[in-house]
Amino acid sequence: MAEQKPVKIMETVLRDAHQSLIATRMPTEIMLPIVEKMDKVGYHAVECWGGATFDASLRFLKEDPWDRLRKLRDGFKNTKLQMLFRGQNILGYRPYADDVVDSFVEKSIANGIDIIRIFDCLNDLRNLQEAVNATNKVKKQEGRGHAQVALSYTLGDAYTLEYWTDMAKKIEEMGADSICIKDMAGLLVPYKASELIAAMKSVTKLPIQLHTHYTSGVASMTYLKAVEAGVDVIDCAISPFAMGTSQPATEVMVETFKGTPYDTGYDQNLLAEIADYFRPYRDECLASGLLNPKVMGVDIKTLLYQVPGGMLSNMVSQLKEQNAEDKYYDVLKEIPQVRKDLGEPPLVTPSSQIVGTQAVFNVLMGERYKMATKETKAVLRGEYGQTVKPMSQEVIDKVIPGEKRITCRPADLLENEMDKLESEMKEWKQQDEDVLSYALFPQVATDFFKYRQAQQEKVDMSVADTGNAAYPV
Ligand SMILES: [Mn+2]
């Protein structure tokens, strides 16, 4: 009999699935009633936290994301909780000093996170080292915490099997506990997945987890080939929140491997009960328009142009604003050129937006880099980190002539900032975690703190001036 090697599943319904399908709007009250059942499945982990969940909680749901995490931790007695972490950008949009990264890692684990998946939009491992070190430090002290380094998957001349295996070795050396291949756009096709996983497995002992999206329609086949090639964990979503721009369905993958050496051993009846729970909420989201049936189909353009779907829709709206929709194909042709000029980065937020917007500018101005965005300049200066390939010297000379470029780890230039942040927001502070919420989203967090205070003082919200975010206290 073949050796048993059960594949493990990370369930994404509480993070990526609702982020991908319903703009991260699932509130805690929808999550909590099903936690007890989810806890019995035996998932490798449940993903429940990340930049968008944190932002949307504060901004739209008026919920404290830390409070959500504590409630989920209370409910999940046996299951590991996982979060997504943007390297030195933490859950925000700018690079933070190391003391903020350290504090965020420590508080995330203290409030209930077990596994931290850390990625960088340039795959510059220097931008991940501090978060990995911080996780390892907590792990040593508390016995809890797992640092997973995620590589943003992309295609291009620089991204050979040798590149990926080199990265796998470096990740092992930097002290990570596992590796994730994070395919944001569904670009990894089945037979390439076989090759990639086999190659990485041959150079590292670390467990490998695969994350993809159904966007281009190949994801469940990609998982099948990856599992056969030895991948350890796959990311799936319970069926009512699966497919389309989300992940392959958990139940489908479980059934696929039943009776094989990869059998998960999960109980399909239990999974069916969990799906039954989420289905009416899905129907509600469809009825309200929060879930747009458009995102449920196959977007083949993703594969054709190797550009993430979100980047294409951004581009279309930028062209529309300029009454230049006829330039669509010119911009599509310009994207690979700009990407090359900028050192061929993966296309994931924020690099996808930076490359896409610059390509639009180049086409509309009729001359390359006649106008460069602030972000393009920052990339060229090295402020986001090091790219896989060298950037174009010609473009550097044209866009930032004579300017100083950074070659060190960008965060080495940042002074510690926790004290300053705390002093800025101290009038609102009710818990240490509030300083971190403020650090990530200063305006949104402050609005939330005002709302929270008004609630605590039992203000009638119907008379609050929510347009100006002013609450009579
Ligand atoms: Mn994802």
Residues whose N, C-alpha, C, O or C-beta is under 5 A from the ligand:
A	BS01	MN	D16
